[in-house]
Amino acid sequence: MENKETCEVHLQRVDAAQNMRRYYRIAIQPTLFGGASVIRNWGRIGSGGQTMMETFDHADDADTALFRLERSKRRRGYRDASSGE
């Protein structure tokens, strides 16, 4: 589910046969110096998970990074969190 106002994507992958319940969130936030940061949060559904932040000088570079991460996760079987899997 992509929110254009906040540039946030929330994906999840659920496979009961493998006892797999994972989530992956990607968001873009502006920095104080005119750049943008891509913030990733991932882990098992119900846990706090891990967080990583990557900062870019230009917002376009951050948009490209978000798009690539989202595409990669969707190829691995992640779907929109609102799909109710």
N, C-alpha and C positions, 0 to 999 in steps of 0.2 A: 504494500500500500504506500504510494508515494504522495506526499503532501507538498504541493508546490510552494506554499508560503514558507515552510520551514525546511524544505529540502530534506525530508526524512523518509527512509524506507525501512519497513519492519517485515522481516521474512521469518518463516519457521519451517522446520522439516520434522515430520512425525512419521515414524515407522514402528508400529507396535511389534512386528515380528522380530525386529532387532533391538527392541527396548530403547529406541532413539527418539528423544524429544528435545530438539535444539531450536534456538532462536538466533537471529542475526539482525542487528539494527545498524543502520548507517545514516548519519546526519551531517549536514554542513552548517557550520556556524561562522559568522564573520569574525575576524580578528580586529584588534585595536588599530592595526597599522595598514588597513585596507586590503589585506589578504583574506584567506578563508581556510578553515580547518575542517578536515574530514574526521569525524569521530565515529569509531566502530565499537560496538558492544556485542559480545556473543557469549553463549554458554548453554547450559541445560535449562529448559523451561522450569521456572520456579527458583532458580539460583540467581545470584548477583552477576555472575559471569566475569568476563575480563573486558577491559577497555583499552583502546589504543587511539592515539590522536596523531594525525599527520597534517602539518601546516604547509600551505602553498602561498606563493606571493600573489597569484592571480586567481580570482574566483572561477574563471574558466577551467583552469587546471584542476581545481577541486571538483567541479562538475564532471569532468572527464574521469577522474579517479572514482567518484561515486558510481558513475555509469558502468565502468569496468568491473568494480567489485560486485555490483548488483547482478550483472550479466554472468559473472563467474559463479555466484551462489545459485542462481536459477539453473544453470547447467548441472550443478551438483544435486538438484532436486528440491531446493528451497522454494516455497510458494508464499504468497501474500498471507500475512497472519490473520486477516479477516475472512479468509476462505473457509474457515471452520473445519479443517482436516482433523 
